[in-house]
């Protein structure tokens, strides 16, 4: 004859609430500005006033990816934004530094 013991295990689930760390982004006025912008075959290269150069793939912008070479090269650079008026695209310093969506 065999005896089977039934074992009951009590489990307690503890849920820790996650909180977001305070954002460490600089104030808008403290952001670097665009010094130069160059559109290449498959990327856009941004030179910033703090000495950094940041490149992003053209594929990050659906509008620029599907634009003609002339449309890609027809842009206006301001301190904090690059405007492609022909295709209604804007890329800002915050977009390339903090990974925000490529629109304002």
Secondary structure, DSSP 8 states (H G I E B T S, - for coil): ---------------------------GGGS--EEEEEE-SSEEEEEETTS-EEEEEGGG-HHHHTS-HHHHH--EE-SSEEEETTTTEEEEHHHHHH---S--
